[in-house]
């Protein structure tokens, strides 16, 4: 199949009868028939039941997964209005306690590899002991339920141990990746005032060492209420002991040498905070999004079991950092008795296909990454299946941005015809997905397989009407346990309401352009707050990127649409091309032709501007809205939080462009 011409909606994969019957989803449907007398003709009917009989669905999960609370719930859902819905009130449990119910002596709990560390397996027994050691230290330090534990850690076993130890004592976990600058970390952690900070001395990325000791010193001084630092000499060339830190410092290795005793778990209310995640913070302070023990437990059990089809003994990988919610999702694979597979380092060092090599070496069953990564594999003409043994791989995951049809096709051409491509979309807001994979449904190019169980997702037009086969605002009309309990410090829920409920009161507006097709599949067209508007017609930026980035000369791109004072629209396209190459008439013609044929003539860019790099957040999202604001005259430090950026220096190009080209007109 020609990768350049694959059409959206092309059938690429269908599960056979045996695959359907062996799926976890099939087992759940059979259980519903036996236990409740419920029978469904297909997934669509099951989904409709799950969002119509909301309480019955979530209560069925409670029983299906054998949740054993220390205190029972009085009712499933009290006050279904959003925001403010209360789930399983009266119940008391612990996320980490349920997770350790899945431990097995036969499979590793964690497999870890980094640029400097070969693949290492950690047994469940070893994980339990390490968590017990750190949990005992927390208790000795006086940590109480509700206290915050902050972590400045890479995607290593230290973070898994730290999170589970925090959860076990009822403390609240929050992590940032060490590639975050100290100001960015302080912006996040200072809001929650952690009691303990766990941090490394440095890390290696793309073959280069980065000493983080100065950042650690600054954080320890700036975080109010900090009582101690737990230090990890992660970088071999870095200092073994931090200096000039005024709070007590404890060494991780010394804590791990202690005799921990029995690992115990603090039973907490269903909505007791489990962890705090953060919005991207491209403008203003990042929002500290609080998720609860019970909501995360039920949601991640549902996602892993039914939509990722994870089974005990599977090996679950998603390329991530501790600053992205996909790290939390990888950890959640342990809830189903799978092995969490971790990687710390560049996805292209020491060779471009290092992650596929790791997939074969670790015998992954799920390989997750971003749409950007999969498209880069396509552009580099990688053929992993020819080079590596990927026979154990059952699923490839994609998230972060919409995966174009060509990316779907590349997976089936060069990773495996047997693969379930789980293209999924959700976010930090729920630490999960609203739409995503399904082991009993076919895969169509460019389309997400389904709306997930319990996710009452619709596409609404401007009048607030649900539409089919049309692009509209993605909304969620029924509450879910995984919705944030609150934003930290947002006592009157003002920021919470403004974030999700300002457009449609009582209905969650997610901020994506969505099309729900007649067959129930979904297509995401990018963020609705980065809409391209040309003469009154709006489209998502993802459509432009799909059209232009198939041109091999274009390595990356960013497009914005700006309304001028005279009422006209200006739409520049910024592109990254090879060093030594130049934007010429041939490239302009190719781009114009692609957009005319694939989208519409009115969306041919007014100008194509060459740049060295596209600005990204630390979590890998293109910064369309901040660039648009800069081109409207907003100073960079007001348009974006520079410390939340992967490459803040890139904004100077857009500031110069505004001053010399737009403001000068």
N, C-alpha and C positions, 0 to 999 in steps of 0.2 A: 504494500500500500504506500502511495506517495505521501510522505510526511508533509509536503508543502500544500497539499490539496485536501487533506482529510476534513470532512465537514462535521460541524456540530450535529450530534444526534446519530452518528454512524455507530451501529452495533459492533462492539469490540469483544465482548465476553458474556457468556451465560453460564450459570452454574448448572451442572447436570443433576439428575435426581439424587445420586448418592451424596453429592456435596451439600445439597439442600437438607437431606435427612441427617447428615452428620453435623449440621450447624447447631450452635447453641440456641439460636433463635427458634429453630424447629422444635427443640426440646422444650422451650418455654411455651410455645403454642400448644404442644401436646399436654403439658402440665395444666394449662388453663382449661383445656377440655376436660381433664380428669377431675381437677379440684373444684372448678367453678361451673362446669357445664357450658363453657363458652367455646364457640367454634367459628372460625373465620375462613372466608374463601381465599384470602390472600393477604399480603402485607398491607395493602391500602386499607382494607377493612379493619385490620388489627390496629393500624395507626389511628384511624378515626375513633375507634373505641378508646384508645389510650388518651386522647385529647378531649373526648366528650365525657367519658366517665373518669374524670381526672383523679378523684380520690380512690376509686376502685383500682385504677392502674397502679398508682404509687403504693397502695397498701398491698397489692399483689406482689410487688417487688420485695417488700418487707418480709413477706412469708417465703417467697421463692428463694431468697438468699439467706434465709434463716438468721435474720438479725436478732440478737439476744440482748436486749437492753437490761440494764440493772433496774430500771424503773420503766413500766409500760406507758404507752401514750394514752391520753384521754380521748383524742379524736385525731383523724388524719389531717384535716385542713380546717383551720379556724380563720374565718374572714378571708375569702378568696380574692379580695380586691388587691390590685397592684398599685403602688408598692404597699407592703405591710402584711402580706399573707403569712400565716403562722402554720408551720408543718409539725406534725407529730408532737404536739405540746404534751409536756409531762414526762416524755421519755428521756432516758439518760443512757449514754453509751460512750464509746471512744473509738475513733477512726483507727488508731494504731493497734488496738486490741483485736479488732476484726481482722486486720491485715495479718497479724501473726498467727491467726487461726489457720492460715493457708500454708504455713511452712512445711517443707518436705525435706527429708534427708537425702532424697534421690536426685534433686536438681539444685543448681546454685541459685541463690537469691539475686545476686548481682554479678555481671561481667563488666569489667572496666578496662579501657585502653585509652592511652593518650599519646601525644607525640613523643613522649620520653619513656612511657611505660608500656611494656607488652601486655597482651591480654591476660587479665588476672581474674580468677573466679573467687567469689566470696560465698560461703555456704550460709544457709539459713541459721545454723547454730552460731556461726561467727557473727552474723548480723545481729542476732538477738543479744549476744554477749556484749557487743560494742554499744548497742542502744542502751542496755542495762547500765553499762559503765557511765555513759554520759548522763543518763537519767538520774543516776545516783548523785553525780556531781551537781546537777541542777538542784536537786532537793537539798543537798548540803549547802548550796549557795543561797538557799532561801527562796528559790523560784516558786511562785504560787500560780494556780490556775488564773489565766488572764494576763499574766506577765508576758512580755514580748522577748523573743530570741531572734536576733538579727544575724544574718550570715552573708559574708562577702567571700563567696566560694565558687570554684569552678564546678563543672559537671562531673564530680567525682563521688566515690562512696561516702566521703565526709558529709556531703550535703544530705544524702539519704539517711545516714545515721542521725545527723543533727535534727532533721525534720521529725523523724519518728520518736526521738527522745523528747523533743519539745511537746509533741502531741500526747505522749504517754503521761506527762505530768500536768496536762491541761494548759500548757503555755501556748503562745501564738507564734507561729513561724513566719519569717519573712526573709527572702533572699535576693541578693543582687549578684550579677556576674562580675568578676574582677576586671573586665574590660570597661565597666562603668567608671567614669571619673569620680573623684571624691565628692565634688559638688553635687553630682547627680545622685550619688548614694546618700549623702546628707539630706538632700531634698526629700528623699523617700523615707529614710529611717528616722529622721528627726521628728516627723509627724507622729510616729507611733511610740517614740521614747523607749527603746529597748533596754532591758536590764543587762543582757549579756550580748556581746558581739563575738561571733566566731569568724576568724579571718585568716587568710594565707599571707605569706610573705611575697609571693609573686607567682608568675605562671609563664608558660611558653606557648606562643601561637605563631604558626607559619615559620617555625624554625628560629624565632627570635625570643629572647628572654625579656620579661617585663617585671622589674622590681616594684612591688606595691607597698613597701615599707613606709614611704612618705605619706601615701594615701591613708594607710592604717593609722598613723600618728594623728593626722588631721581629723579623721573620723572620731577617734577616741576623745579628742578635745571638744568636738562640736556636737556630739550626741548627748542631749540632756538626760540625766538620770542613769547613765551607764555605770554599772558597778564592777564589771570585769571584762576582760578580753581572753578568749581561748585562741591560742596561736598555733598555726600549722605551718611548719617550714616546707611548703609544697615545692618551691623552686630550689633546686639543689644549689645553685650558685648564689642564692639570696641569703640574707642573715638568718641564723637559726633562732635568735632571740631578738624581739623588738626592743628598741631603746626609746627613751624619752616619752614613755606612756605613763600617765599619772595614776591610772586605775590598776588594780592587781591583774597580772598576766599569768595564765596557766597554759602549760604545754599540752597539746592534744595527746601526744604519745604517752605522757605521764598519766593522764586521766585513763587512758585505755589499759594501763598496767594494773589498775586497782581491781580488787575483788568486788564485783558489783552486787552480788546477791541476786535475789529473784527479781525479774523484771515485772513491775506492777503497773497498773493503768488507772488513771484518775477518771472516774465516770463523770461526764459533763452533760448538760442539757443538749438536745438535738441541735439547736442553733448556736451553741457555744463556738466562738471563733476558732478556726483551725489554722488558717494562714491568711496573710495579707498579700495580695498581688497589687500591681500598680498599672495604671493606664500609661500610655506611651509618654505622656508629658511633653508633647511637641509644643504646646503652648501652656504656660502657667505651671503650677505645681502638679506633679502626677497625682491622680486620685488614688488613695489607698483603699482598695476594694477588699472587703472582708467576707470570707466564705466560712460556713459552719461545718462542724464535724459530720452531722447527719446528712446535710445536703450534698456534700462532696462524696460521702460514702455511697449513697443511693445512686447518684448520677454516674459516678465512675464505675460502679458495678454494672449499671445498665449499659453504659457505653462499651466497656471492655467485653462484656458477655455477649451482647446482641449485635453490636454494630462493628466492633473490631474483631469479633469472633475469637477471642483469646481463650485458650484452654490451659489447664495445668501443665507445666513443663514447657510451654511455648517460650520463645525468646523475643522480647518486644523491644524495639529500638526506634527512637525518633531523634534525629539530630537537633540538639537544642542547647541552651545554656540555662543556668539557674535564674536568669532574669526573664525568662519567657514561660508562659503557662504550660507549654508542652513538656517542660521538665516535670511538672506536677503530674501530668498525664502518664508519663513514663513510669514514675513512681507508683501510680495507681494500678499498673499492670500486676504488681505484687498482690493486689486484692484477689486476683483470680489464680494465684499460685504459679504465675509465670515468672520468668527471669527478666529483670530489668537490665537492659544492655546500655551502657553509658560510654560516651566518647568525649574526650576533652581535647580540642585542637581545631586546626583549620580543616575544612572538608576537602582541601586540595593540596595538602602537604603530608608526606613528601612527594606525592604524586596525585594527579587529578582524580584518580579512581580509588583513593584510599578507603573511602567508605564502603564501596562495593567489595573490596578485598576483606574488610572487616565483616561484612555481611556473610561472606563465605566462611571465614575463619571462626566466627562466633555461632555459626549455624542459625542465623536469625530466621524467625518465622514471619515477623513483621519488620519492614524497613520503612521508617517514616522520615520525611524531609519536607522541604518547602517546594512550592511550584517553581521558584527561582532556581533552585538547585537542579531539579529535573530538566528544566529548559536549558540550563547550562550544559548538562550532560548531552542533550540533543545537539546543541550547537557545536560541541566538541566531538560529535560523532562517536561517542562512546558506545561500546557493545558489551556490557558487563556479562551477559549470559555466555558469550563466546570465550571469555577469559576466566570466569570464576564459576565454581559450583554453587548455584543458587537454587538447587532442587528442593531444599527445605523451606524456601521462602514461599509463603502463601499469600501475603498481602504487601502492597506498597502504599504508603500513606502520603498524602500531599495536602498542605495547608499553608496559611500565611498570605496567600493571594490566589486569585483564580488561575487554575491550570488550563491553558488553551487545549483545544482538541489535538493539536500536534503533539503536545506533551503526553496526553493519554496514549496516543498511538505509539510514541517512542517506547513507553513502558511495555506494551504488548509485543512490539517488534524486537526489543533488545534486552528485556529483563525476563520475560516469560509469558507464554500464552496462557499458562495456568493461573496467572496472578489475579487476585481481586484488587483492583485499584480503588483505594478508599480515599477519594477526594472529599475533604471535610472542611466545614467552616463554622466557627463559633467565636470564641474569644476569651480574653482575660475576664470579661464581665461575668461569665458563668464557669470559667475554667473547664470548658468542655465544648461540645458542638451542638448546634441546632439542626444542622443538615449534614449528612455524611454517608458512610458506607453501609452496605447491607449484603450479607452472604447469600441471600436467597433471591436477589434481584439481578438483572443484567446490568452491564456497564455500557453506557453510550458516550462517545467522544465529547468532551467538553461539558458533560452534565454530571452533577452530583446525584447519587442514586436515589436518595429519599430524604424526607423529613423524619428526624429521629423520633422514636417512641416518646410520648409525653411532651413533645415540643410542638405546640400549636402555632406553627409558622404559616404565615400568609404573606402574599404580595398585595399591597394596597396602593390604589391610585390616590390622587390628591384629595378626592372626596371621601376618603376613608372606606372605600369599597374593595373587597377582595376581588382580584382579577386572576385569570388563568391565561397562559401563553402571552402575557404582557409583562413588561418590566415595571416594577413599582417598588415602593419602600418595603423593606423586610420588617415585619412586625411579629410579635408573639402575643397572642391574645389571652392566654391562660397562664397562671403562675406555675413555677417549677421550683422544687426544693433547692436547686443549685444557684438560683438568683442570689445576688449579694445580700447578706444579712443587713449590712449598712456600709457606708464609707466612714473610715476612721475620722473622728473629729467633726463629722457632719451631723451635729446633734438634732437639728430640726429637719433632716432629710432633704434640704434644699438642693444640694449638689446632685443627690441621687435622683430626685424628681426631674431636675433640669437635664440630666444626662440621658434619661430613657423615656420620660413621660410628658415632655413639654409639647410635642407635636400632636399626639393623640392621647388625651388624658385617660388613664387607666389601662392603656395599651403600650407595651414595650416597643419602642422604635429602635432598631438596632443600628441603623446608619449604613446599611448596605443596599445596593440595588439588586433586586431579586426577581427572577422569573420562575414561576412554578408551571411546569408543562402539564398537558392533559394526562400524561402517563404517570405523573407524580414526581418526576425528577426535578432538579433545581439547577439553575444557572445563576452564579453571582457575577455581577458586572462592575465590581469595585465599590468604593465608598461613595455614599450619596452626598457627603459633605465635600467631595472633590469632583463634583459633577462637571462635565463639559457642556456648556450652553452656547449654542450658536444659532442666532436668529430664532430663539424661542424653542428650539428642539434640544433635548438633553439626552446624553448617553453617559455611560460609565467609562472611566479611563481604561479599564481592562480591554475593551474592544479595540482601542487605538494600539495598545501595546501588542496585542495579538497580531494585528495587521502589519505593524512596522518591524517588529523584532524577528519576524521570519526572514527578513533580509539579513544575510550572513554578515554583511559589513557592520550592522548595528549590534553592538554588544549590550547596550542598555539604553533606556529612554525614559523621559518624563514629560508629560504634557499638562498644560493648564489652560484655562480659558478666562479671560479678564474682560469685564465690561468697562469700556472707556467712557469718559465724561460726555461724549457726544452721542452715547447710546449704541455705538457699534461695539463689536466684539473682536478681541485680538487673541489668537490661539497660537502660541509658539510651541514648537516641539524641540526639546533638548535631547541630543543623542551622544552616546559614547561610541567611538569607532577606534580602530586600531591606531596605535601611534604611528605617525608618518602619513596616515590617510587623511583626506580632506573631504568635507561635504562638497559635492559637485553636482552638476546638472543631472548626471545619470542617477545619483542617489535620490535627488529631489523628485525626479520623474518616477522612480520605482516606488517611493513612499506615496506619492500622489495617486498612482495607479492602484496600489494596494488598498488605500483607504476609499477611493471612489468605488472600487469593485466590491469590497467587503462591507463597507459601512454606508457612506453617502458622500457626494461631492462637497457638501457644505462643511464636512469635518476634515478636509485637506488642510494641514496646518498653514498658517499665514507665513511662517518662516521656520526653517530648520537651523538650529544653532548647535555647534559642536562644543562639548564640554569634556573635561578629563574624567569626571566622576559624577554620578547621581547621588544626591544626599539621601541617607538612610538613617532610621532610628536604630538603636542598639538591638532591637528585636527584629530588624530586617525589613521594615516597612518603608516604602518610598514616601518621601515627605512632600506630597503634592500640595497640601493645604498651606504649610509654611512658605513654600516657594511662591505660591499664588499671592500670599499676603505681602511678601517682599516685593513682588512685581507690582503690587498696588501701593507701595511706598512705606510699608511698615519696616522699621529697623529689624535686623536679624535677631537681636537679643530679645525683641518683643514678639517676633513671629515664631520663634522656636526656643525651646530649652536646649541650649547648646550641649550641655552635659548628657542629655539623653540621646545624643547623636553618635553614630558610628564614625562620621567624618565631617565634623563641624566646619572645617576649612572650606568645604565645597560651597558654602553659602555666599562667599565673597564674589564668586562669579555672577550670581544672580543679583546681588546688590549693585555691582558694577554695571550689569546689563540694564537694570532699572535706571540708574543715574545717567548713563550715556545714551540710552536708546528710547526709554519710555518717558522719563521726566523731561528729557531734552526736547521732545516733540512738541 
